[in-house]
Amino acid sequence: MRIPVRATVIAALGGLFVGAVVAWGTAGSSSTAEGNVHPPGLRPVNSAGTPRPTPTPTPSGPSIEVVGLPRDVQARGGVLANGASGALLWSRDADTERPIGSITKVMTALVVMQAGDLNREIKVPKAVIPYVNKYGADSAGLHPGDVLTAQQLMEAMLLPSGCDAAYTLATAYGPGMPAFLAKMNAAARQLGMMHTQFTSPDGLPYPTETSTFSTPADLLRLGQAAMKYPVFRSIVAQHIYRIPKGPGHHSYWWQNTNELIGTYQGADGIKTGFTNAALHCLLFEATRNGRVLIGDVLGSPATGPASGADAAAQVLNWGFSLPQT
C-alpha cells in the first residue's frame, strides 16, 4: 500500500502569511520492529529507501548496550538517544510526520536565541488577546502594553506554554509573522529537519490540525540544538518562574507544564505539546549518574495532562537501566 505524502500549504497566520511548500512525492507505509503499522492519514517518510539524516552527534562518551525494548509505552511514535554520542537507542515510527503541538515553541526559542539580544525590551501587543481567544490557546496571561525582555518572554512561552508570548516574540523578531515563520522553516532545513513544517510559532492548529508537523527523528535534532544554549537549558529545567511587578510591567508567576520537572529524578526539560490531533507529546532530556538521555514521545493517548510524561518516564526508565560498556 502506498500513501501519498504532500506538504501542506503554509498559510497566513491571522491572514498575514501566504507561501507554499512544494509537494515532495510519496513514500510507502511500513511496519516497525514492534509490529506497529503507520496509522491512516499520517505520513511515513523515507521508507522507499532514501536514507534519513541521523541525529547530529555530540562528543562521545561510554557506549550504552541496547537490551530489549521499553515496555508499556502508549505513545504512537518516539525516539530515545544517548545524549553523549547521539546514538539512537530506541525508536517507534521515527520518520512518521505528526502534529506536534507546543513543541513548536522550541523552534521559536531557537530562532530568537540565534538572533540574540535577549535583553531586548518588547512591548506586548494588543493583538495577543484576540489571538489567544480565537484559538482557546494556552496563555501566560500577558498584559497588553507591558514591556518585558525577550528572555522573560521565552520564560512565558516555554514554562506555561504561553501562545501570547510566542506571538509577541514572533512579531518582534520577524519582524512580522510571515518573516518569522520563514526563519523557523529555514532553521529546520539547516538542522536537517527535512520532514518538518511550521505554519505558526506555537503549534496551534492553523490553518489545519496537521499543518505544523514533524517527526520524532527531526525533533531529536531540534532538542539537541536547543539544549546547547545555556539560557534555554536553565529555563526548561525550572519548575516555577516569578517576575515581581516593576516599571512597565505587572507581576507574573509561571509554572512548567512538563510533569517530569520536579517529579522525575534527573529531568532537565524540555517541552510539552498537545492538540486534539497531536494528543500528548513531550520532548525531553534527563541525566542520571553522568548518563544523559534525550528523546521524545508523540501521540500519547489523552488520558490526562501527564500522559506524555508517563510515556517519557517509561522510555527513560528503560534507557537508564541499560548496561554501559
N, C-alpha and C positions, 0 to 999 in steps of 0.2 A: 504493500500500500504506500502511495506517495502523497505526502501532504504539502500543498503549495505554501511557500513561505514568502510573504510580501511585507516589506517595511511599510509602516503606515505613514500617512502624510503628516508632516509636522505642521500643525495648525496654529492659529493665533491664540495666545493666552489673553483672554479678555478682548479678543478681536484685534490684537496688536501684531501677531507674528504669522506670517504665511511663508511656507517653504515646502520643499518636497524631498522625500528620500526615495531614491530610485529602487524599484523592486529588484531584488538581487538573486532571484532564482528559486529553486526548490531543493528540498532535502528530504530524504526518506525517513520514515519513522522506524525506531528500533527499540529493542528491549534492553534494559540494563542488566548487569550481572545478577541483580536481585530479582529479576523477573518482572520489573515494572515496565509497562508499556506507556509511551507518551500519551497523555490524555488528549482527546479530540480538541481542536481549536488552539492548542499550543504548538510551538514551532521548534522541533528538534533541528539542530544545525550540524553541519559537517559530518553527517552520517554517511554521506556518499563518498567518503574517502579523503576529503580535504582536511589536512591537519589543522587543528585549532591551536592558537597560541597557548603556551604553558605559562603558569604564573611566573612573574618576574622573580628570579632567585635573589635571596639576600645572603650575606656571609654564612657559610655553612657551619654547623655545629655537629654534635653527635647524631648519628643516624637513629631513626626510630623504626623498629621492626613491626611490620603490619601483621597482625594476627586476628583472623576472623573479621567480623563486622559489628558496628554498633547495633544494639537491639532496641526494639520498641520505639523507633524514630518515626513519628507520624508525618513529618514534613514530606512534601511531594518532590522536593529537589534540594540539593545542598552539596557542600564540599567541606573538607577539613584538610588543612595543610600544616606541615612543620614550619613554624614561623622563622626558624633559624635558616633552613635550607630552601624553603619554598616547595619541598617535595609534597606531592599530593598523597594523603593517607586514606581518604575515603571520598566517594562521590556518589551522587544519585541524580541522574538526569542533569549532569553538569552543564550540558550545552543546550538545554531547552529554554527558550525565551519565555519569560513570565513577567507579569506586572510585579513591581517591587515596592509600591507604596512609598513611605517616607525614607527608605534607604536612599532614595534620590537625593536627599539633603546632604549626604556625604559628598556627592559631586559638587553641589552648590558650595559647600565649605571649601572643597579643594580649589575651585576656581577663585574664590575670594582669597584664600591663602597664597595662591600663586601670584595674584595681583599685589598682595602685600598691603602695607599701611593699615594695620588692624587697629590703630589708634584713631583712624579717620572717624569724625563725628558725622552721623547720618540722622536726618530728621524722619521720623516715622510718618509716612504719607497718609492722608485721609482715606485713600482707596483701600487700605488694608481691611477696614470694617466691612464694606460690601463684598470684598473678595472672600473673606472668611465665611461670611453669612451665606453667600451664594452656594458654597460647596459644603457647608456644615463642617468646615475643616477644623483640625486641632489648632488651637491658638495659644500664644504665650501671653495674651491679654495686653498687648502693647497699646499704649495710648497715642493716637494721632497727635503729632506736634511735639512729642517727646524727642529729645536728642540723645542718642546712645552711640557708643563706639561700635565699630564693625565687630570687634571681639565680643562685646556684650550681646550683640545681635546673633552672633554664632552660638553663644550660650543659650539664647532664647530659641534658636532653631533646633539645636541638637539635643537639648535636655527634654523640654516638654513637647518637642516636635512642633514648634510654632510655625504654621504656614504663613502667618503675618510677618514673622521675622525673615523667612525665606523670600517672600515677595519684596520686602524692604531692601534686602541685600541685592537681589537680582536687579531691581530697577536702578539701584545706585551704582552697581559695578558693571552694568551692561556697557554704557548706561542705557537703560530701557530694556524691557523684557526680550525683544527679538535678538538683540545683540548678546544678551547673557545666555540665552538658550543656544545660540550658535557657539559660544565659548564652551558650554558644557559638552556639546556633542564633539567639538574639536578636541577637547581634553580626553574624551573617551577614546577617540581614534588614536591619539598619541600614546595612550596606555595599552593599546592593542585590544580594547574592548570592542571588537568588531560586530558584536551581536547585541548592542545596547543602543537605545534611543531615548532621548529626553524631550518631552513636549511641555514640561512645567518644571519649576525649580524645587518642587516639593513632593512630587509623586501623586498629586491629585488626579483623579480620573478624567483628564481633559486632553483632547476632545472626546475620547472614549476611555473605557476601563483599561484597555490594553495598549494605549498609545505610547505611554512610557513603559519600557520593558528592558530587561537584561537577563543574563544567565548566571547561575551560581559560579561558573568559572570566571566570568567577567567581573562579578562583584568581588571575588577574591583579589583580583588585581587592584580594584578600587580601594579596598580596605588596606592592602599593603601600602599603597601610595599615600593614603591619608594618614596612616599611623606613623609615617616617617616624620611628621610635623609635631614637635613637642607641644605646641599650643593646642593642637587637635587632641592629642593623647590626654592632656590634662583636663580638657573639657569633658570628653566622653567617659572618663573614669570617675567623675563626680556623681554623687547621689543627689545633692541639693546645691543650688547656687542662689545667692541673695544679692540684690543691689539695693542699698539704702537710698531713700529719697535724697535727691541732690539738685543742684542748679540745672534746670532744663528738663528734668525727668521725674517720674513717680518712682516709688519703691517697687521692687519686683522680687518674687520668690518662685523659683522653678525647680521641679523635681524630675529626675531622669525617668523616662518611660521604659528603660531597659531593666527588666526584672532581675537580670543577673547581677547588676551592680548592688553590692551590699548584702547579697544573699548567696552568691556562688564564690567560693574561695578562689582568689586569683583573677577574677573577672576584671578586664581592663577597658571594656567597651564592646560594641561600637555604636550601632544604631538599629532601632526598631522600624518596622513598616507594616502598614495594614490598609487595605481597601477591601470592599466586598469581593472583588475579583482576585486580588493578591492573597487574601487571607493573611495569616500572621507570618511575618518574615523577620529575620534577625541576622544582621552582620555582626560578628562577634570576635573577640580575642580574649585569651586568658593565659596566665602564667603561673606555673607551679614548679617549685624546686628547680628553677632555671630553665624549664621547658616552656616554650611559647607555642601556642596553637592558635591558628586563625582560620576562620571559615564562615559559612553562612548556611541558613536553612530557609527555604521558601515554601509557602503554601501549607503551613501548618493549619489544621482544622480550627475553626473559630469556636473553640470550646471555652475560651476565656482569655483575658488580656495577657496571661503568662504562657499561652500556647507555644509561641515561638521560643521563649526562654526554656521551656520544658524540653523541646526538641533539641535545642542547642546544648543543654546540660547533658542529655543522653549521649550526644556525639562527643562532647568534651570528656565526659567520664571515661568513655571507651578510649579516647586518644591519650589521656593521662595514664591509663592502665597498661599501655603498650610497653614492651621491653625496649630498652635503649642499647644500642650496640656501638 
